[in-house]
């Protein structure tokens, strides 16, 4: 099944679905990551690494969004 996550919260929700009934220890071992690191990602103490994203079949994409404040300043000039 294909998943799309545009926020860290969505990614964490998908990770929890993929984890299913496995314990954190089991899921971390399956991903070849430490239990502590995975816990830190779940609690938003750490960003997901490229390695974690790769293990889950994701890639990181960055978007740059201009703030409305900057756009409104430009219109005034």
N, C-alpha and C positions, 0 to 999 in steps of 0.2 A: 504494500500500500504506500502511495506517495504522500508525503507530508510537506507542508510549507510553513515555515515560521518566520514572521517578520519582527518579532520582539523576543527578548530573552525569556519572557514569561511563557510565550507560546512554545519556545524550544524546550523549556523545562517541563511543560505539560506533555509534550511529545515524548520526552525522555521517560517520564513516569509511566506513560502508556506502554512504551517499549519494555520498560523494566517489569511491568506486570506484577506477578506475585513473588518475584525473586527478591531476596534480601538485598540491601545495599552492598554487602560484601560479595554476594554472588554476581550481581550486576557489574560491579567494579572489576571483578576477576574476568568476567566475560569480555569486558571492554579493554582489559589489560591496563587498568588504571588503579590508583590507590583508592581505598574506601574514603579516606579523609579528603582527597581532592574532589571526588564526586560529591561528597557531602557539602564541601565549600561551594561548588557550582550550584547545587540545589538551593543553598541558603544565600546565594548571590554575593558571597565573599570573594569569589574568583570568577573571571570570565571563562567561558568554555574555550579550551585550547584547540588548535588546528587538529591535533591528534584525536581529541574527543569528537569533534565534528566529523572528522573522516571516518571514525569507527561507527558513527551513526548514519553515515551517508550524506552528510551536509557539507556545504562549503560556505565560507563567510563572504558576504557581499556588503559593501559599504555604500551608503547613499548620503549625498550632501543635500540638505534642504535649507533654503534661505529663510531666515526668520521674517515674519510679517513686519517687524519693526524696521528692519533694513530696507525692505521694499517700500514702506510708507515714507521713509526718509528720502529715498530716491525720487519719489513722485513730487515731493515738496520743492525740489531743486529746479 
